[in-house]
Amino acid sequence: MIIVSAFMASCGPKSVAVTGPKYTSSEQIAQGKTVFENSCNKCHKLPDPTKHVDQGWIKTLARMAPKAKLTDDQHQMVYDYLVSANKK
């Protein structure tokens, strides 16, 4: 029974898709900026937040977040940071 449960859990979705803004507090936006700067900068130059519109960031982060090994919350906070920085 335990083995079957573990197998079923491992076959489920690993990540919740970001579909739009979720976090709005300045603390969460700041955390998103920190994760963005520390995680994304490991492999390439940081892109300008204005490079993409909101939907473009959803697609880009869906591809890049797993490579950066971001948690679902980190993924969401990075997206929310980029969207907030893009609006300025």
N, C-alpha and C positions, 0 to 999 in steps of 0.2 A: 504494500500500500504506500509506504513512504517513497519507494523508488518510483512508482507511477506518479505520485504527486510532484516529485522533483522533476521528472521528465516533462510533465504537463506545464509546469511553471517555466521551464527552460524554453519551451516552444512558444510561449506567449510573446506579445510585443515587448521589446526591450526599451523603447523610448516613446514618450508621448509627444506627438507632433506639436510644434508651435504653430498656432493659427492666427495669432494677433497679440497685442499687448496684454499683459496680465499684471505686472508689478509697476506701481507708479510712485512709490515712496522714494525720496532722495537717497535713502540708505541702500535700497535694492538696486537703484540705477547706478550708484557708485560701485556696488559690488559687481554689477555687470561690466562696468568699465574696467575694473581691476582684472576680472577673469579674461576679458577680451585682450587686454594688454599683455597679461602674463601667459595665456595659453596660445593665442593666435600668433604672437610674435616669436614663438619658438621655431616655427617652420617657415615663416615668410614675413615680409614687410606688412605692417598693419594697413588695411585698406581705409580709405576715407569713408566715414559713415554716410556721406552724401553720394557715394558711388552707386548705391541701389535705392530704389523706392522700397517701401515696406514689404511688398510681396517678393521682391528680389532678394531681400535679406532672409526671408523665410526659406526660399529655395537654396540659397548659398549656405545658410547655417545647417539646413537639413543634411547637406553633403559634408560639411566641415566639422560639425560638433562631434560626430562619432570618431573622427580622426584625432581630435583634440581630447577625446575621452571625457567630455563634459557630462555632468549629470543632467537630468531633465531640468532641474531648477537653474543650474548654471546656464544651460542653453537658453532658457527663457529670459534670464536676467541679461545675458549678452544681447539677445534680440531687443529687449526693452531699452537697453542703453543705446543701441544703434539707432533705433527708431526715435528716441528722445533727442539724440544728438543731431539726427537728420532734420528735425523740425525747427532747429534754431536758425 
